[in-house]
Amino acid sequence: MPIVDKRVGAGLDAPPARARTGYKTAAQTGYDTAARQNSTALAFAGDEVVNGDLGLPANSIADTTKTFTEKLQYLAKTLVVGGVAGCTAKTVVAPLDRVKILFQTHNAKFTKYTGTHFGLFKAGAAIYREHGVRGLFQGHSMQLARIFPYAAIKFMTYEQLKMILGRHVHDQHVRNFLAGSLCGVISVSVSYPLDMIRVRMAYITPTAGVRAERVREVAKMIYQEKAHQFGIFNFFRGFPVSLMGIVPYGGVSFLTHEYLTALARSRFASIAVLPASTRQEGSRRRKVHELKAWAELTAGGISGAVAQTASYPFELVRRRMQIVGAHSPSTRSSAIQIVRDVWGSAGLRGFFVGLTIGYVKVVPMFAISFYTYEKLKAVFDLE
């Protein structure tokens, strides 16, 4: 069977015969150089040219590298977008978050405001009178240090888990719930020690004229508490309860948001969806149906309210465990003990102390978080 030189198909004439000595003629050498150059040109043109060293199509190597680079860029952009969305939302509701923690943990100075009409605003006004605006944002720097990696990992892992689970879980609602729960577990595991410091800083209420404790000082205090043999474990007080709470919190929030946005795009498209726009994707264009601001904010707010209701008792127990060391550094309080104390003092209602203020905080926080995330996704073309 005759051997066909593939370089002829590259637009070159057949190579000149080689000398019998085994050395290439000058013409042969020139031909090989031209063939290599032509092969490179064809590879860039998208034709499949075989790489003689690896035995792989040259363009497939380029495509693999390009795909890997694009994926890294996508993950990096998703991390940044998620982190910015989380920080934006938390900054808006920071004063509400401070008051909520004081209510949840039964801070002695603020128990008189709990359960009263306008107690939230009265407590906020009391903080402002004594400590100014800075008092309303006490612990917020630690909050931002925690929320950026938390939100970044949460949104990024949710997008990835949704794609992975899509190959194995066919029910869309189950897939969204599982992805939301798992991304919550991952993000909480990474950021929990920072949350511990942040809660302790928000709980401490210094007297007028005395500066608030700094991050380093609070972290040192937590580490030196005698509740555990190893100080590092003090930063994980309430962590198991937090994991139990994040499953319904993360799962329900993403499930509800996905359901409501899909509903808005289908049944209420005439009033909730912006006119279709086109977006460039390489050599092709596709239509994009973005929700109007009010629809996106509403979906985010409702998802936050539902998630907060489903997980609030877990959050309350976790907060109580996190501040135990502030009263008695050597005390090691279990979740079961705190549940008994809450039930004994206030019954079922005790597990929902501060839920109203929780709604006031969570509804705008989720609305802003999801809205910012979706808008930044559109800006960076992360659909």
C-alpha positions as CSV (number, residue, x, y, z in Angstrom):
1,M,0.0,0.0,0.0
2,P,1.6,3.4,-1.0
3,I,2.4,5.8,1.7
4,V,0.7,9.1,1.3
5,D,2.5,12.2,2.7
6,K,-0.1,14.2,4.6
7,R,1.8,17.4,4.0
8,V,0.5,17.4,0.4
9,G,-2.9,18.0,1.9
10,A,-1.6,21.1,3.6
11,G,-1.2,22.8,0.2
12,L,2.4,21.9,-0.5
13,D,3.9,19.9,-3.3
14,A,5.4,16.5,-2.7
15,P,8.8,16.6,-1.1
16,P,11.9,16.1,-3.2
17,A,13.6,12.8,-3.0
18,R,16.3,12.4,-0.4
19,A,19.9,11.6,-1.2
20,R,20.9,8.0,-0.7
21,T,23.4,9.0,1.9
22,G,20.6,9.6,4.4
23,Y,21.2,13.3,4.6
24,K,18.5,15.8,3.6
25,T,19.0,17.8,0.5
26,A,18.7,21.6,0.7
27,A,15.4,21.4,-1.1
28,Q,14.2,18.8,1.4
29,T,15.1,21.0,4.4
30,G,13.3,24.0,2.9
31,Y,10.3,21.8,2.3
32,D,10.1,20.6,6.0
33,T,10.4,24.2,7.3
34,A,7.6,25.3,5.1
35,A,5.5,22.4,6.1
36,R,5.9,23.2,9.8
37,Q,5.0,26.8,9.2
38,N,1.9,25.8,7.2
39,S,0.8,23.4,9.9
40,T,1.0,26.1,12.5
41,A,-1.1,28.4,10.3
42,L,-3.7,25.7,9.8
43,A,-3.8,25.0,13.6
44,F,-4.8,28.7,14.2
45,A,-7.3,28.5,11.4
46,G,-9.1,25.7,13.3
47,D,-8.1,22.7,11.1
48,E,-7.1,19.5,12.8
49,V,-3.3,19.2,12.4
50,V,-1.6,16.3,14.1
51,N,1.1,17.1,16.6
52,G,4.0,14.9,15.8
53,D,5.4,14.8,19.3
54,L,2.2,14.1,21.3
55,G,0.1,12.4,18.7
56,L,-2.7,14.8,19.6
57,P,-4.6,17.4,17.4
58,A,-2.7,20.7,17.9
59,N,-6.0,22.6,18.0
60,S,-7.4,20.3,20.7
61,I,-4.4,21.2,23.0
62,A,-5.1,24.9,22.4
63,D,-8.8,24.4,23.0
64,T,-8.1,22.5,26.3
65,T,-5.8,25.3,27.5
66,K,-8.4,27.9,26.5
67,T,-11.2,26.0,28.2
68,F,-9.2,25.6,31.5
69,T,-8.2,29.3,31.5
70,E,-11.8,30.4,30.9
71,K,-13.0,28.2,33.7
72,L,-10.5,29.7,36.1
73,Q,-11.6,33.2,35.0
74,Y,-15.2,32.2,35.6
75,L,-14.5,30.9,39.1
76,A,-12.5,34.0,40.0
77,K,-15.2,36.4,38.7
78,T,-17.9,34.4,40.5
79,L,-15.9,34.6,43.8
80,V,-15.4,38.4,43.5
81,V,-19.0,39.0,42.5
82,G,-20.4,36.9,45.3
83,G,-18.1,38.5,47.9
84,V,-19.0,42.1,46.8
85,A,-22.8,41.2,46.8
86,G,-22.5,39.8,50.4
87,C,-20.5,42.8,51.7
88,T,-22.9,45.3,50.1
89,A,-25.9,43.6,51.7
90,K,-24.3,43.3,55.1
91,T,-23.2,46.9,55.2
92,V,-26.7,48.1,54.6
93,V,-28.2,46.1,57.5
94,A,-25.2,46.3,59.9
95,P,-27.0,48.4,62.6
96,L,-30.0,46.0,62.5
97,D,-27.6,43.1,62.9
98,R,-26.0,44.7,66.0
99,V,-29.3,45.2,67.7
100,K,-30.5,41.7,66.8
101,I,-27.4,40.1,68.4
102,L,-28.0,42.1,71.6
103,F,-31.6,40.9,71.7
104,Q,-30.8,37.2,70.9
105,T,-28.2,37.0,73.6
106,H,-30.3,38.8,76.2
107,N,-27.7,41.5,76.8
108,A,-28.6,43.0,80.2
109,K,-28.6,46.6,78.9
110,F,-31.1,45.8,76.2
111,T,-33.6,43.3,77.6
112,K,-36.0,46.1,78.5
113,Y,-36.4,46.8,74.8
114,T,-37.2,43.2,73.7
115,G,-40.9,42.5,73.1
116,T,-41.9,46.2,73.2
117,H,-43.4,48.3,70.4
118,F,-40.6,50.0,68.4
119,G,-38.1,48.2,70.6
120,L,-35.7,47.9,67.7
121,F,-35.6,51.6,67.1
122,K,-35.4,52.4,70.8
123,A,-32.4,50.1,71.2
124,G,-30.8,51.6,68.1
125,A,-31.4,55.1,69.4
126,A,-29.9,54.2,72.8
127,I,-26.7,52.8,71.1
128,Y,-26.4,56.0,68.9
129,R,-26.8,58.3,72.0
130,E,-24.1,56.5,73.9
131,H,-21.6,55.6,71.2
132,G,-22.6,57.4,68.0
133,V,-22.7,55.9,64.5
134,R,-19.6,53.9,65.3
135,G,-21.6,52.0,68.0
136,L,-24.2,50.9,65.4
137,F,-21.4,49.4,63.3
138,Q,-19.4,47.8,66.2
139,G,-17.9,44.6,65.0
140,H,-18.7,45.4,61.3
141,S,-15.1,45.3,60.2
142,M,-14.9,41.7,61.4
143,Q,-18.2,41.1,59.7
144,L,-16.8,42.2,56.3
145,A,-13.7,40.1,56.8
146,R,-16.0,37.1,57.4
147,I,-18.7,37.8,54.9
148,F,-16.5,38.3,51.8
149,P,-15.1,34.8,51.8
150,Y,-18.4,33.4,53.1
151,A,-20.5,34.9,50.3
152,A,-17.8,34.4,47.7
153,I,-17.6,30.7,48.4
154,K,-21.3,30.3,48.9
155,F,-22.3,31.7,45.5
156,M,-19.4,30.1,43.6
157,T,-19.9,26.6,45.1
158,Y,-23.7,26.9,44.5
159,E,-23.2,27.5,40.8
160,Q,-20.7,24.6,40.6
161,L,-22.8,22.2,42.7
162,K,-25.9,23.0,40.7
163,M,-24.1,21.9,37.5
164,I,-22.6,18.8,39.1
165,L,-25.9,17.7,40.7
166,G,-27.7,18.4,37.4
167,R,-26.1,15.2,36.0
168,H,-27.4,13.0,38.8
169,V,-30.5,14.7,40.3
170,H,-33.3,15.2,37.8
171,D,-35.7,17.0,40.0
172,Q,-34.9,20.7,39.7
173,H,-36.2,21.7,43.2
174,V,-34.3,18.9,45.0
175,R,-31.2,19.9,43.1
176,N,-31.5,23.6,44.1
177,F,-32.1,22.6,47.7
178,L,-29.2,20.3,47.9
179,A,-26.8,22.7,46.2
180,G,-27.9,25.5,48.5
181,S,-27.5,23.4,51.6
182,L,-24.1,22.0,50.6
183,C,-22.7,25.5,49.6
184,G,-23.9,26.8,53.0
185,V,-22.1,24.0,54.9
186,I,-18.9,24.6,52.9
187,S,-18.9,28.4,53.4
188,V,-19.8,28.3,57.1
189,S,-17.0,25.8,57.7
190,V,-14.5,28.2,56.2
191,S,-15.7,31.4,57.9
192,Y,-17.0,30.2,61.3
193,P,-14.0,31.4,63.5
194,L,-14.4,34.9,62.1
195,D,-18.1,34.8,62.9
196,M,-17.3,33.8,66.4
197,I,-15.1,36.9,66.9
198,R,-17.7,39.1,65.1
199,V,-20.5,38.0,67.4
200,R,-18.5,38.5,70.5
201,M,-17.5,42.0,69.4
202,A,-21.1,42.9,68.7
203,Y,-22.2,41.6,72.1
204,I,-19.8,43.6,74.1
205,T,-21.2,46.9,75.2
206,P,-18.5,49.1,76.6
207,T,-19.3,52.0,78.9
208,A,-19.2,55.5,77.6
209,G,-15.7,56.9,77.2
210,V,-14.1,53.5,77.0
211,R,-13.0,52.3,73.7
212,A,-14.4,49.1,72.3
213,E,-12.3,45.9,72.3
214,R,-10.2,45.4,69.2
215,V,-10.3,42.3,67.0
216,R,-6.9,41.1,68.3
217,E,-7.9,41.5,71.9
218,V,-11.2,39.7,71.4
219,A,-9.5,36.8,69.6
220,K,-7.0,36.5,72.4
221,M,-9.8,36.5,75.0
222,I,-11.6,33.7,73.2
223,Y,-8.5,31.7,72.8
224,Q,-7.6,31.9,76.5
225,E,-11.0,30.8,77.8
226,K,-10.7,27.5,79.7
227,A,-13.8,25.8,78.3
228,H,-11.6,23.6,76.1
229,Q,-8.2,22.0,76.6
230,F,-7.1,23.4,73.2
231,G,-7.9,27.1,72.8
232,I,-8.5,26.9,69.1
233,F,-11.6,24.9,69.8
234,N,-13.1,27.9,71.5
235,F,-13.5,29.5,68.1
236,F,-15.9,26.7,67.2
237,R,-18.5,27.1,70.0
238,G,-21.9,26.3,68.5
239,F,-20.4,25.0,65.2
240,P,-22.4,21.7,65.1
241,V,-25.6,23.6,65.7
242,S,-24.6,26.1,63.0
243,L,-24.2,23.2,60.5
244,M,-27.7,21.9,61.4
245,G,-29.2,25.3,60.9
246,I,-27.4,26.1,57.6
247,V,-29.0,23.1,55.9
248,P,-32.5,24.5,55.9
249,Y,-31.2,28.1,55.8
250,G,-29.1,27.7,52.6
251,G,-31.3,25.1,51.0
252,V,-34.6,27.0,51.5
253,S,-33.1,30.4,50.5
254,F,-31.7,29.2,47.1
255,L,-34.7,26.9,46.4
256,T,-37.2,29.7,47.1
257,H,-35.2,32.3,45.1
258,E,-34.9,30.0,42.0
259,Y,-38.6,29.1,42.2
260,L,-39.7,32.7,42.4
261,T,-37.5,34.0,39.7
262,A,-38.6,31.2,37.4
263,L,-42.2,32.0,38.2
264,A,-41.6,35.7,37.4
265,R,-40.1,34.8,34.1
266,S,-43.0,32.6,33.1
267,R,-46.3,33.6,34.6
268,F,-45.5,37.3,35.3
269,A,-43.2,37.9,32.4
270,S,-45.3,40.8,31.0
271,I,-44.7,42.9,34.2
272,A,-41.6,41.4,35.8
273,V,-39.2,40.9,32.8
274,L,-37.2,43.6,31.0
275,P,-37.3,43.6,27.2
276,A,-35.0,40.9,25.9
277,S,-31.5,42.0,25.2
278,T,-28.7,40.1,23.4
279,R,-25.4,39.2,24.7
280,Q,-22.2,38.2,22.8
281,E,-20.8,34.7,23.5
282,G,-17.8,34.2,21.3
283,S,-19.0,34.1,17.7
284,R,-22.7,33.7,18.6
285,R,-25.3,35.9,20.3
286,R,-28.0,34.8,22.7
287,K,-31.1,36.4,24.2
288,V,-31.1,37.4,27.9
289,H,-34.3,37.9,29.9
290,E,-33.4,39.9,33.0
291,L,-35.9,40.6,35.8
292,K,-36.9,44.1,36.7
293,A,-35.4,45.5,39.9
294,W,-38.6,45.2,41.9
295,A,-39.1,41.6,40.9
296,E,-35.5,40.6,41.7
297,L,-35.6,42.4,45.0
298,T,-39.0,40.8,45.9
299,A,-37.8,37.3,45.1
300,G,-34.7,37.8,47.2
301,G,-36.6,39.3,50.2
302,I,-39.2,36.5,50.3
303,S,-36.5,33.8,50.1
304,G,-34.7,35.4,53.0
305,A,-37.9,35.6,55.1
306,V,-38.7,31.9,54.4
307,A,-35.1,30.8,55.1
308,Q,-34.9,32.8,58.4
309,T,-38.2,31.2,59.7
310,A,-37.0,27.7,58.9
311,S,-33.6,28.1,60.6
312,Y,-34.1,30.7,63.4
313,P,-34.2,28.3,66.4
314,F,-30.8,26.9,65.4
315,E,-29.4,30.4,65.0
316,L,-30.7,31.5,68.5
317,V,-29.0,28.4,70.2
318,R,-25.8,29.0,68.3
319,R,-25.7,32.7,69.3
320,R,-26.2,31.8,73.0
321,M,-23.4,29.2,72.8
322,Q,-21.0,31.8,71.2
323,I,-21.4,34.4,74.0
324,V,-21.2,32.0,76.9
325,G,-17.5,32.6,77.3
326,A,-18.1,36.4,77.7
327,H,-19.9,35.6,81.0
328,S,-17.9,32.7,82.3
329,P,-14.7,31.9,80.4
330,S,-14.4,28.4,82.1
331,T,-18.0,27.4,81.3
332,R,-18.6,24.9,78.6
333,S,-22.3,24.9,77.7
334,S,-23.9,22.3,75.4
335,A,-26.6,22.9,72.9
336,I,-29.0,20.6,74.7
337,Q,-28.5,22.6,77.9
338,I,-29.3,25.9,76.2
339,V,-32.4,24.3,74.6
340,R,-33.6,23.3,78.0
341,D,-32.9,26.7,79.5
342,V,-34.8,28.5,76.7
343,W,-37.7,26.1,76.8
344,G,-37.9,26.3,80.6
345,S,-37.9,30.1,80.7
346,A,-40.1,31.0,77.7
347,G,-41.4,27.8,76.0
348,L,-41.6,27.5,72.3
349,R,-41.8,31.3,71.9
350,G,-38.3,31.6,73.5
351,F,-36.8,30.1,70.4
352,F,-38.1,32.9,68.2
353,V,-37.0,35.9,70.3
354,G,-35.8,38.6,68.0
355,L,-37.4,36.9,64.9
356,T,-39.2,40.1,64.0
357,I,-36.0,42.1,64.0
358,G,-34.6,39.2,62.1
359,Y,-37.1,39.8,59.3
360,V,-36.4,43.5,59.3
361,K,-32.7,42.6,58.8
362,V,-32.9,39.5,56.6
363,V,-35.5,40.7,54.0
364,P,-33.5,43.7,52.8
365,M,-30.2,41.8,53.2
366,F,-31.3,38.9,50.9
367,A,-33.0,41.3,48.5
368,I,-29.9,43.4,48.1
369,S,-27.5,40.4,48.1
370,F,-29.4,38.4,45.3
371,Y,-30.0,41.6,43.3
372,T,-26.4,42.7,43.4
373,Y,-25.2,39.2,42.6
374,E,-27.5,38.9,39.6
375,K,-26.7,42.3,38.3
376,L,-22.9,41.8,38.6
377,K,-23.3,38.4,36.9
378,A,-24.9,40.3,34.0
379,V,-22.1,42.9,33.9
380,F,-19.4,40.2,33.9
381,D,-21.3,37.9,31.6
382,L,-21.4,35.0,34.0
383,E,-24.7,33.5,32.9
